[in-house]
């Protein structure tokens, strides 16, 4: 358990919620959410986005590929050399959108997983 989870556990208890693992144990036979606020009919799942995509080699390769295509097709005037941080402010909208999608997928996957955990907890 990391410090963020500990802080949220404390917060949940302070507001009358329940930490689900305290009810079902650390490894229940279903995909559980993290918290229940019975009074408000709320089930919540905590997701911490910790991966720094800026240092992920696959992410850098994909972003670099988009940059090179934009540069070759007139989608940006920004010329980069060496290792540097790339921003999309000088990119044409279609290339900005493609860069955004690189970030979108991991977040979307986390949200889908959280929704399943909430559904399974509600069902159980």
N, C-alpha and C positions, 0 to 999 in steps of 0.2 A: 504494500500500500504506500503510495507516495504522499507528500505533504498536502497536495491539493485535495486528495481523497479524505485525508484526516480532517482538514478544515471543513470540507463539505459535510462530513459525518457529524461534526460538532454543530454546524449550522442547522442541519436537519433535525437533530435532537432538540436544539433550542426552539425550533418552531413547531414542535409537536409531531414531527415526522418519524418514520421508522427506517432504519438501515436494513435492507432486505437480507443481506448475508447474515444478520443477527437472527433472522427468522428461519432461514433455510440452510445455513451453513455456507462454507466457502466454495463448495463444488456441487451445487444442486443438479438434478437430472434434467434441467431445462435452462434455456437462455434467460437469465433473470436480469431485470432492471436493478438499479441501485437503491432507489428510495421510494417510499410510499407515504403520502400525506392523506390518510384516510378521511380526515375531517373535510378535506376539499375535493375528495375523489380524484386525486392526482397521483400518477405513477411517473417517476422521473429517472432518467438515465444520464449519468455524467460521462461525458467524453472529453478527454484532454487531447488536443491536437499538438503533439510534441515533435513530430518529424520536421526537421528544418530542410525543406526542399531545395534551398539555395546551395546546400552542400551535397546533395544527392546526385551522384554521377549520371544516373539515367535521366533524371529531371534536367540536369544541365545539358545533356546531349539533345534532348527534345527541344528545349528552349533555344539552344544554339542553332538547331536545324530550322526552326521557325524564323529566327533572326536572319540566317543566311538567305533563306527564300525571300524574305521581305526586302533585304538589301538588293538581291538580284532582280527582283521584279518591281522595284521602285516603291515598296511599301514602307520604307524608312530611309532617312538621309543620315542616320547616326552610323558612324564608322567606329568600330571597336578594334582594339589590338591588345593582345595579351589577355590576362585574366582580369576581369572587371565585372561589376554588377550591372546587369542590364535592366533598364526600365522600359516601359512600353509607351511612354508619353509622346514620343515622336513617331509612333507606328501608325499605319493606316488602321481603321477600325477592324477590318477582317483579321489582321494579325494580332491586334490587342485581344480580340475575342478568343483566338486560338491559344494565346498565352494564359488567359484566364481559365480556359478549360483544363490546362495542366494542373492548376490548383484545385479546380472544382471536383475532379474525380475522387481524390482521397477523402474530401469532406463529404461528398455524396455517399460514399461507401460507409463512412462512420454513421451518418444519419440513418441509412437503411438498416444497419446493424442495430442501432439504438431502437428504431421502431419495432423491429422483431423482438428485441428483449422486452420492451414495454408490452407488446401484445402477448407474449408468452407468460409474463408475470401476471397480467390481468386475467388470462385464462386459468392459470394455476391458482 
